[in-house]
């Protein structure tokens, strides 16, 4: 096999190895320089620029090139002639005056955060278009910084010198950068010197950990946050203050709260991420790091700890010996996370390639229109017919004693809305391909999605949340409709397939409502207990539960259920997702336990992991008009013989639907 054939082979059964193979293919075909990113060099970019060409910094999360640009201005003896402004509302006229003055006198102008002033960008484009080389001072330069945005003027991008400076990748690189910016004066600038050095190392390690967790995608953070060095500097200043003013004791709880809930936590918006960041910081800002020193290990490997160092150079010597590519265990995660990370990177690469695929074919091949027509015909053939709602309404009337009737009818309404859109749009698209009707933007978008084996936006906007490709999505839709058909035909199933529900939150509410009405009590007093039926499968359950409901269809990521110990245990190697056994959701009145800081906010007994359940693997969601998240479903209590923090840092969660 040649190198390209190896890439194709790996694509079929080892998605996580494709990026490395593709890198080898590019290096072999056109040279290594195309796979090795160039170092960030403002001087080199400046040398290629002219007074007519703006220099554009493309910003990335966690990186701010302005400080480097200021240093370069000093080197070029232009610091006194540099004018800078952060763009925003009302700042456009000021920026225009700066450009006009610098154009005549030969100064530099730095316009920061252009993405925050998109309404002024056409004016900036007009100003640059009117640049006359005869009227521009030779020393004049226009510097811009902007996050990627579709509204940035294309002319500026085409004419400008583009630069980007991504933050260091890797735990070791992040730590080395942090300690390279320190010095012995700063390290000795606290009355409790030894304590300060160790807790500062803890904060620095925490900073590197939470930045690097982003590479793992949703299992690292539900939402990738843009933590910066300023967050770390704030923690460092507070640490000095508290150690200097609290000589008798070290306020670990205060330091943890300030770091996890305010300095860094102020950026964290997701409830599960708030729980995670507090759990991570407790590892590094703890009494053990001060009392035990290097004997206190940050992970099971024993490689990572706070060294007994006193100077900047001693800390750097230790950091240089750390692995270039850390294993997931240092993050508290299972080694399978490396596979998840690599698969996501491969998927992103392939989607990018597919977006650039030609829309016409060479002789002998099928055109894009042929592929779209074939896909449309196939989907229409397999698309289920809408339900007869009048028939369902007659068989399952709204009654006080059975909330499941209302749940079923709501599910039918939601699925019908999707099915009606599909059955209307697909024939219309087929006619548009033949030129019989106009090809609207909406239909064209649907056709492009069909070509890429993706779910069209006009379907997903009214459909159930899913990350599956179109072919798998159509099969999943068929399974869901069959599940509801059996419910309509045979009554409420003995065991309910949660994955088949469009809006499972309504099902849980209906179950609690049935119990509360039967017991004549307020529904707010009732919540679920969880009994794991690992001695049977869903097909073995033949009767409905007397109280509560039997459910199945939950997949775990980050760990698995052990059928011998009846507890959570670590995942098996290379098995990313494992299904939980059927669960009996038992209504309990005034449920109690020990205090949980985050999650439900209720009391959690020892030996329990409060596990979040989501609809799909992306985890993050938005609040819908019902007040529920579009993704998060509920918390379930899973028995465990390990502290809850272990599973929180592992990113353990359950899902009702996977990607395939």
Helices and strands as residue ranges (DSSP letters): H 3-13, G 15-17, H 18-30, G 32-34, H 42-47, E 55-59, H 66-75, G 79-81, E 82-86, H 92-105, E 108-112, G 114-116, H 118-129, G 133-135, E 141-147, H 154-159, E 161-163, H 171-180, H 184-187, H 193-212, G 213-219, H 229-245, H 252-257, I 258-263, G 265-267, H 271-284, H 287-291, G 293-295, H 312-320, G 328-331, H 336-355, H 368-382, H 389-395, H 404-433, H 441-451, H 457-460, H 470-490, E 495-497, G 498-500, H 504-519, G 523-525, E 526-533, G 538-540, E 549-552, E 555-557, E 560-562, E 567-569, E 577-579, E 582-589, E 608-614, E 632-639, H 644-650, E 653-655
